[in-house]
Structure formats: structure tokens, C-alpha cells
Amino acid sequence: MGEKFAQMTQLKIILNKALFFIKPEIMDKLYLIMDYNGKGAINEKEFMVIMRPWASFSATDINNDNELDIHELKTLIWLMDNEEPDDRRVQKDLKLIDDDCSGTIDRLEWI
């Protein structure tokens, strides 16, 4: 009881305006993640689970290219763990997360 929901149609309008600088194909995939169950709505908890990593990605994507290179990833891990990670850890995490083997982590790989 008391759970807050947002309709995906309304949320898309709001997010498309706020995140106009993000490529449409990335936004479309974000919406698929948000509406993974096909109900056309997302609750507050689910929204926060998705948007926290989105925001942390944005905060460390220093050059705003929607990809994290090894240095940006190190900064992200450092911020999350409150201690500087060693280079081996960063390399290992990059390999684990980088699904397309591009050498960088894009927004969807991170989420």
C-alpha cells in the first residue's frame, strides 16, 4: 500500500525533455529496462534502482561522451567504495562490464 508509480508514457515525456542530449537509441533501451515487465508503469523503488547507476555514470563521464574510459571508471569505483581502487581491480571490472569489448563502458553496460 502507498507505493508510488509512474506511467511510462508520462515518464518518457519528462525524461526525453530532461535528457535531450542522450541518444534516442539509449533512451529507448532505458525505457525497455524500466518497463521490463511490460506493465507500462514503474514504481519508485524500481526507478531509483535504475537511476542511481545512471546518475553515478553521468557524474563521472567527464568528457560527456556517454562512455567511461579506464580513468573515468576508476573515478566511479573510487566514489562508490570511498577508497582508491588499484589498477588491477579497475582493469578486471572493465573486462567484466564491457560486453561489446570496446575498451569502454557505455551507459547501458553500466546499468
C-alpha positions in Angstrom: 0.0 0.0 0.0 1.1 3.6 -0.6 3.5 2.6 -3.3 4.1 5.3 -5.9 4.0 4.6 -9.6 4.7 6.5 -12.8 3.1 5.7 -16.1 5.8 5.0 -18.7 4.1 7.3 -21.3 4.3 10.3 -19.0 7.8 9.4 -17.7 9.1 9.2 -21.3 7.9 12.7 -22.0 9.6 14.1 -18.9 12.8 12.2 -19.4 13.0 13.0 -23.1 12.9 16.7 -22.2 15.4 16.4 -19.4 17.8 14.1 -21.1 17.6 15.5 -24.6 21.4 15.2 -25.0 21.2 11.3 -24.7 20.9 9.4 -28.0 17.4 8.2 -28.7 18.5 4.6 -29.0 20.0 4.7 -25.5 16.8 6.2 -24.2 14.7 3.5 -25.9 16.8 0.8 -24.2 16.5 2.6 -20.9 12.7 2.6 -21.2 12.8 -1.2 -22.0 14.8 -1.7 -18.8 12.3 0.4 -16.8 9.3 -1.4 -18.2 10.9 -4.9 -18.2 7.6 -6.5 -17.1 5.5 -4.8 -19.8 3.0 -3.2 -17.4 3.5 0.3 -18.7 4.4 1.6 -15.3 7.4 1.7 -12.9 7.3 2.1 -9.2 9.5 4.4 -7.2 11.9 1.7 -5.9 12.5 0.3 -9.4 13.0 3.8 -10.8 15.7 4.5 -8.1 17.4 1.2 -8.7 17.9 2.2 -12.3 18.5 5.9 -12.0 21.2 5.7 -9.2 23.7 4.0 -11.5 22.6 6.3 -14.3 23.4 9.4 -12.2 26.7 8.0 -10.9 27.7 7.3 -14.6 26.8 10.9 -15.5 28.8 12.3 -12.6 32.0 10.5 -13.7 31.6 10.8 -17.5 33.9 13.8 -17.6 34.0 14.3 -21.3 30.3 13.6 -21.7 30.7 11.0 -24.5 28.3 8.6 -22.8 31.2 6.1 -22.3 33.5 5.6 -19.4 37.2 5.0 -20.2 39.5 3.3 -17.8 40.3 6.6 -15.9 36.6 7.6 -15.6 35.8 4.1 -14.4 38.5 4.3 -11.7 36.9 7.6 -10.5 33.5 5.9 -10.4 34.7 3.0 -8.4 36.6 5.3 -6.1 33.5 7.3 -5.4 31.4 4.2 -4.8 33.9 2.5 -2.5 35.3 5.6 -0.8 38.9 4.4 -1.4 41.1 4.4 -4.5 41.0 1.1 -6.3 44.2 -0.4 -7.6 44.7 -0.6 -11.3 44.3 -4.4 -11.4 40.8 -4.0 -10.0 39.8 -1.4 -12.5 41.1 -3.5 -15.4 39.2 -6.5 -14.1 36.0 -4.6 -13.7 36.3 -3.0 -17.2 36.7 -6.5 -18.7 33.7 -7.8 -16.7 31.4 -5.0 -17.6 32.5 -4.2 -21.2 30.1 -6.6 -23.1 31.0 -5.3 -26.5 34.8 -5.4 -25.9 35.1 -1.7 -27.0 37.5 -0.8 -24.2 35.0 1.5 -22.7 31.8 1.1 -20.7 28.6 2.6 -22.1 25.6 3.7 -20.1 23.6 0.5 -20.6 26.6 -1.8 -19.9 26.9 0.1 -16.6 23.3 -0.1 -15.6 
